[in-house]
């Protein structure tokens, strides 16, 4: 089997109006075409400017390196793309996200060629994947609490809200924690994500303030490059777990987080770190060090890792009412996940379609394609 071509297209959120800075305003979809009719699909997201650059990477730099290669040799191809496409550390930044999209497509091909979902290729047999609900809506406090209560009524036993400094003040973040805890009761795990927007002292002081409200984990308390800050916060976090990694890439950065006792829970994102191939290295290292993995976002891909591997604690679940993934859910089909409500929370059924099981909705694609 050989790769013959790449088909790369950009799709823009209809409400973005070409805004160059909107997070996730565009989705870049790549189809890797082979000479045996077994094709794979991958994707990544970005702003209008970054998406245009990523498309150029894929068309002009990555594509020529892939033509004529066996798509099933994903490890070899990953190394070649990272080291040879743009030498001297050129494989980082936007290039790494482009590699992620290609890597998703290669795993999609491997699954389709074997007539198995990707999670089966990973060797697992967990038919139901545990989840926690993303409740990080930017709503007034009372509305956020009401939404959280709705999630609990639907069976969720763990959820995450946001206290990011660029969106809310410290006072407002505390108001959110208090109101949501009152709304969901004492037997539901409550996590707070601040997206690396605090410093060490702020994180430590806020954890003291939140102590009566039984926060399960604090996510990304300090900027991703502040490994020493992570370690300082974790050392003083008491019973609250420190989670992090969604903005980190590659095994060496996660080794820094784990070896320096920065985190209790690792959160690699396959779209940011370089695809499933690179993600698996991080999972293996975290597992060897006894650190649970809970991947951030990208539920339609991460469900395969969670079903196929033993050390994935749960995946983050974005419901249809979450604006962050609204456009993605419209464009990418095969992502309508089936819920199973158990006594200990909401699970998702592992997909049974070959490969990743993701396709593009032709009607939405026609309306949103960047031409």
C-alpha positions as CSV (number, residue, x, y, z in Angstrom):
1,X,0.0,0.0,0.0
2,X,1.4,3.4,-1.0
3,X,0.3,7.0,-0.4
4,X,-0.6,8.6,-3.7
5,X,-1.9,12.1,-2.7
6,X,-3.2,14.3,0.0
7,X,-6.5,16.2,-0.2
8,X,-6.4,19.2,2.2
9,X,-9.5,21.5,2.8
10,X,-10.3,24.2,5.2
11,X,-13.7,24.8,6.7
12,X,-14.7,28.0,8.5
13,X,-17.2,28.4,11.3
14,X,-20.2,30.3,9.8
15,X,-20.3,32.7,12.7
16,X,-16.6,33.6,12.6
17,X,-16.9,36.0,9.6
18,X,-13.3,35.4,8.7
19,X,-12.1,36.5,12.1
20,X,-8.4,35.7,12.2
21,X,-8.1,35.2,16.0
22,X,-11.2,33.1,16.9
23,X,-10.0,29.8,18.5
24,X,-11.1,26.9,16.5
25,X,-12.7,29.2,13.9
26,X,-11.4,26.8,11.1
27,X,-11.1,23.1,10.8
28,X,-8.5,21.7,8.4
29,X,-9.4,18.3,7.1
30,X,-6.9,16.1,5.4
31,X,-7.6,12.9,3.4
32,X,-4.7,10.6,2.8
33,X,-5.3,8.7,-0.5
34,X,-3.7,5.3,-1.2
35,X,-3.3,3.2,-4.3
36,X,-5.5,0.5,-2.8
37,X,-8.6,2.5,-2.1
38,X,-8.1,2.5,1.6
39,X,-8.1,6.2,2.6
40,X,-7.7,7.9,5.9
41,X,-9.1,11.2,7.3
42,X,-7.5,13.5,9.9
43,X,-8.1,17.0,11.1
44,X,-6.8,19.9,13.2
45,X,-8.2,23.3,14.1
46,X,-6.9,26.9,14.2
47,X,-7.6,30.5,13.5
48,X,-8.0,31.7,10.0
49,X,-4.3,32.7,9.8
50,X,-2.9,29.6,11.4
51,X,-5.2,27.4,9.3
52,X,-3.9,28.9,6.1
53,X,-0.3,28.3,7.2
54,X,-1.1,24.7,8.2
55,X,-2.7,24.0,4.9
56,X,0.5,25.3,3.1
57,X,2.6,23.0,5.3
58,X,0.4,20.0,4.4
59,X,0.3,20.8,0.7
60,X,3.8,22.0,0.0
61,X,6.0,20.4,2.7
62,X,4.4,17.3,4.2
63,X,2.7,15.9,1.1
64,X,5.8,15.4,-1.0
65,X,7.5,13.6,1.9
66,X,4.6,11.1,2.1
67,X,4.1,10.2,-1.5
68,X,5.0,6.7,-2.3
69,X,5.3,5.7,1.4
70,X,3.4,2.9,3.2
71,X,0.8,4.6,5.4
72,X,1.0,1.8,7.9
73,X,4.6,2.7,8.8
74,X,3.2,5.5,11.0
75,X,6.1,5.5,13.5
76,X,8.7,5.9,10.8
77,X,6.7,8.5,9.0
78,X,6.2,10.5,12.2
79,X,9.9,10.7,12.8
80,X,10.6,11.7,9.2
81,X,8.0,14.4,9.3
82,X,9.1,15.8,12.6
83,X,12.9,15.8,11.9
84,X,13.1,16.2,8.1
85,X,10.1,18.3,7.0
86,X,11.5,21.5,8.6
87,X,14.9,20.7,10.1
88,X,16.3,22.3,13.2
89,X,13.3,21.9,15.5
90,X,10.9,22.9,12.7
91,X,8.6,20.1,13.7
92,X,7.2,22.0,16.6
93,X,4.5,24.7,16.7
94,X,1.9,24.6,13.9
95,X,4.0,21.9,12.2
96,X,3.3,19.6,15.0
97,X,-0.4,20.1,14.7
98,X,-0.2,19.4,11.0
99,X,1.7,16.2,11.8
100,X,-1.2,15.3,14.2
101,X,-3.7,15.6,11.4
102,X,-1.6,13.3,9.2
103,X,-1.1,10.9,12.0
104,X,-4.8,10.6,12.7
105,X,-5.3,9.8,9.0
106,X,-2.6,7.1,9.1
107,X,-4.2,5.4,12.1
108,X,-7.6,5.7,10.3
109,X,-6.0,3.8,7.4
110,X,-4.5,1.1,9.7
111,X,-7.9,0.5,11.3
112,X,-9.8,0.4,8.0
113,X,-7.2,-2.0,6.5
114,X,-7.6,-4.3,9.5
115,X,-11.4,-3.8,9.6
116,X,-11.1,-2.8,13.2
117,X,-11.7,0.4,15.2
118,X,-8.4,2.0,16.3
119,X,-9.0,1.2,19.9
120,X,-9.0,-2.5,19.0
121,X,-5.6,-2.0,17.4
122,X,-4.3,-0.7,20.7
123,X,-5.1,-4.0,22.3
124,X,-7.9,-3.0,24.7
125,X,-11.3,-4.4,25.3
126,X,-13.1,-1.7,27.3
127,X,-16.5,-1.3,25.7
128,X,-17.5,1.6,27.9
129,X,-15.3,4.7,28.6
130,X,-15.8,6.8,31.8
131,X,-16.2,10.5,31.3
132,X,-16.3,13.8,33.2
133,X,-18.5,16.6,31.8
134,X,-17.0,19.8,30.5
135,X,-19.2,22.5,32.1
136,X,-16.8,25.4,31.3
137,X,-19.5,27.6,29.9
138,X,-19.0,31.4,30.2
139,X,-22.4,32.0,31.8
140,X,-23.5,34.2,34.7
141,X,-23.0,32.4,38.0
142,X,-26.6,31.4,38.6
143,X,-27.0,30.1,35.0
144,X,-23.7,28.1,35.2
145,X,-24.9,26.5,38.5
146,X,-28.2,25.6,36.8
147,X,-26.5,24.1,33.8
148,X,-24.2,22.0,36.2
149,X,-27.3,20.8,38.0
150,X,-28.8,19.7,34.7
151,X,-25.7,17.7,34.0
152,X,-26.0,16.0,37.4
153,X,-29.6,15.2,36.7
154,X,-28.5,13.5,33.5
155,X,-26.2,11.2,35.5
156,X,-22.9,12.9,35.5
157,X,-20.8,12.4,38.6
158,X,-17.8,14.6,37.7
159,X,-17.5,17.9,35.9
160,X,-15.2,20.8,35.2
161,X,-15.8,24.5,35.3
162,X,-13.5,27.4,34.3
163,X,-11.9,30.1,36.4
164,X,-9.5,31.5,33.8
165,X,-8.2,35.0,34.7
166,X,-8.8,36.3,31.2
167,X,-12.5,35.6,31.6
168,X,-13.3,36.1,35.2
169,X,-11.8,37.8,38.3
170,X,-10.6,35.7,41.3
171,X,-13.8,36.8,43.1
172,X,-15.9,35.6,40.2
173,X,-14.0,32.3,40.0
174,X,-14.8,31.7,43.7
175,X,-18.4,32.6,43.2
176,X,-18.6,30.0,40.4
177,X,-17.0,27.3,42.7
178,X,-19.4,28.1,45.5
179,X,-22.5,28.2,43.4
180,X,-21.7,25.1,41.4
181,X,-20.8,23.1,44.5
182,X,-24.2,24.0,46.1
183,X,-26.0,23.1,42.9
184,X,-24.4,19.7,42.3
185,X,-24.2,18.5,45.9
186,X,-21.4,16.9,47.8
187,X,-21.1,13.5,45.9
188,X,-20.1,15.0,42.5
189,X,-16.4,15.6,41.7
190,X,-15.8,19.3,40.9
191,X,-12.7,20.3,38.9
192,X,-11.6,23.8,38.0
193,X,-9.5,24.8,35.0
194,X,-7.6,28.2,34.9
195,X,-5.7,27.6,31.6
196,X,-2.3,28.5,33.0
197,X,-3.5,32.0,33.8
198,X,-2.4,32.2,37.5
199,X,1.0,32.6,39.2
200,X,2.2,30.3,42.1
201,X,1.0,32.5,44.9
202,X,-2.5,33.1,43.4
203,X,-2.9,29.3,43.0
204,X,-1.9,28.5,46.5
205,X,-4.1,31.3,48.0
206,X,-7.1,30.3,45.9
207,X,-6.8,26.7,47.0
208,X,-7.0,27.8,50.6
209,X,-10.1,29.8,49.8
210,X,-11.7,26.9,48.0
211,X,-10.9,24.3,50.7
212,X,-14.5,24.1,52.1
213,X,-15.8,23.3,48.6
214,X,-13.9,20.1,48.0
215,X,-12.3,20.8,44.6
216,X,-11.1,17.5,43.1
217,X,-8.4,19.0,40.9
218,X,-7.0,22.3,39.8
219,X,-6.1,22.3,36.1
220,X,-3.1,24.2,34.7
221,X,-2.6,26.5,37.7
222,X,0.4,28.3,36.1
223,X,1.7,28.9,32.5
224,X,2.9,25.7,30.8
225,X,6.6,26.7,30.8
226,X,6.7,27.2,34.6
227,X,7.6,23.7,35.7
228,X,9.0,25.0,39.0
229,X,5.8,26.8,39.6
230,X,3.8,23.7,38.9
231,X,5.9,21.8,41.5
232,X,5.5,24.5,44.1
233,X,1.7,24.6,43.7
234,X,1.4,20.8,43.9
235,X,3.6,20.7,47.0
236,X,1.1,23.0,48.7
237,X,-2.1,21.7,47.2
238,X,-3.2,19.5,50.1
239,X,-5.9,17.1,49.0
240,X,-6.5,18.8,45.7
241,X,-4.9,17.1,42.7
242,X,-3.0,19.2,40.2
243,X,-3.7,18.3,36.5
244,X,-1.9,19.6,33.5
245,X,-0.4,19.0,30.1
246,X,-3.0,20.2,27.6
247,X,-0.5,22.9,26.4
248,X,2.5,20.7,26.6
249,X,3.9,18.7,23.6
250,X,6.2,15.7,23.2
251,X,7.5,13.1,25.6
252,X,10.4,15.4,27.0
253,X,8.0,18.0,28.3
254,X,5.8,15.4,30.0
255,X,8.9,13.8,31.5
256,X,9.7,17.2,33.0
257,X,6.2,17.4,34.4
258,X,6.2,13.9,35.9
259,X,9.8,13.6,37.0
260,X,9.7,17.0,38.8
261,X,6.4,16.0,40.6
262,X,4.5,18.8,38.9
263,X,1.2,17.0,38.3
264,X,-1.0,14.3,39.7
265,X,-2.9,13.8,36.4
266,X,-1.4,14.1,32.9
267,X,-3.6,15.6,30.2
268,X,-1.9,15.1,26.8
269,X,-4.0,16.2,23.8
270,X,-3.3,14.2,20.6
271,X,-4.1,17.1,18.3
272,X,-1.5,19.3,20.0
273,X,1.3,16.9,20.8
274,X,1.6,15.3,17.4
275,X,-1.1,12.7,17.0
276,X,-1.8,9.3,18.4
277,X,1.7,8.0,17.8
278,X,3.3,10.7,20.0
279,X,0.5,10.5,22.5
280,X,1.2,6.8,23.0
281,X,4.7,7.5,24.1
282,X,3.4,10.0,26.8
283,X,0.9,7.4,28.0
284,X,3.5,4.7,28.3
285,X,5.8,6.9,30.3
286,X,3.0,8.2,32.6
287,X,1.9,4.6,33.2
288,X,5.4,3.5,34.1
289,X,5.6,6.3,36.7
290,X,2.1,5.6,38.1
291,X,0.6,8.8,36.8
292,X,-3.0,8.5,35.5
293,X,-3.8,10.0,32.1
294,X,-6.9,12.0,31.4
295,X,-6.7,13.5,27.9
296,X,-8.1,17.0,27.3
297,X,-10.7,17.7,24.6
298,X,-10.8,15.8,21.2
299,X,-13.3,13.2,22.5
300,X,-13.9,11.6,19.1
301,X,-10.2,10.6,18.9
302,X,-9.4,10.1,22.6
303,X,-12.2,7.7,23.1
304,X,-10.1,5.2,21.2
305,X,-7.2,5.6,23.5
306,X,-9.4,5.3,26.6
307,X,-11.1,2.2,25.3
308,X,-7.8,0.6,24.2
309,X,-5.5,1.4,27.0
310,X,-5.6,0.7,30.8
311,X,-4.2,3.9,32.3
312,X,-6.7,6.4,30.9
313,X,-8.7,7.6,33.9
314,X,-11.5,9.1,31.8
315,X,-12.1,11.4,28.9
316,X,-13.4,15.0,28.9
317,X,-17.0,15.0,27.5
318,X,-18.3,18.0,25.6
319,X,-22.1,17.9,25.2
320,X,-23.9,19.3,22.3
321,X,-24.7,22.5,24.2
322,X,-21.0,23.4,24.5
323,X,-20.1,26.1,22.0
324,X,-16.4,25.1,21.9
325,X,-17.2,22.0,19.8
326,X,-20.4,23.1,18.1
327,X,-19.0,23.6,14.6
328,X,-16.8,20.5,14.9
329,X,-19.8,18.5,15.8
330,X,-21.7,19.7,12.8
331,X,-18.9,19.2,10.3
332,X,-17.4,15.9,11.5
333,X,-19.9,13.0,11.5
334,X,-19.4,9.8,13.4
335,X,-18.9,11.8,16.6
336,X,-22.4,11.4,18.0
337,X,-21.3,9.3,20.9
338,X,-23.7,7.0,22.7
339,X,-24.1,7.5,26.4
340,X,-24.6,4.8,29.0
341,X,-25.6,6.1,32.5
342,X,-24.3,4.0,35.4
343,X,-24.5,4.5,39.1
344,X,-21.0,6.1,39.1
345,X,-21.5,8.4,36.2
346,X,-21.9,8.7,32.4
347,X,-20.0,6.4,30.1
348,X,-19.6,6.5,26.3
349,X,-19.8,3.3,24.2
350,X,-16.6,2.5,22.4
351,X,-17.1,3.0,18.6
352,X,-17.4,0.0,16.4
353,X,-16.7,1.5,12.9
354,X,-13.3,0.7,11.3
355,X,-10.5,3.2,11.8
356,X,-11.4,6.4,13.7
357,X,-15.0,6.3,12.4
358,X,-15.1,10.0,11.5
359,X,-16.4,11.5,8.3
360,X,-17.3,14.9,6.9
361,X,-20.9,16.0,6.6
362,X,-21.1,16.9,2.9
363,X,-23.9,19.5,3.3
364,X,-22.1,21.4,6.1
365,X,-18.8,21.1,4.2
366,X,-20.3,22.7,1.1
367,X,-21.6,25.6,3.1
368,X,-18.4,26.2,5.2
369,X,-15.6,25.4,2.8
370,X,-12.9,28.1,2.5
371,X,-12.5,28.6,-1.3
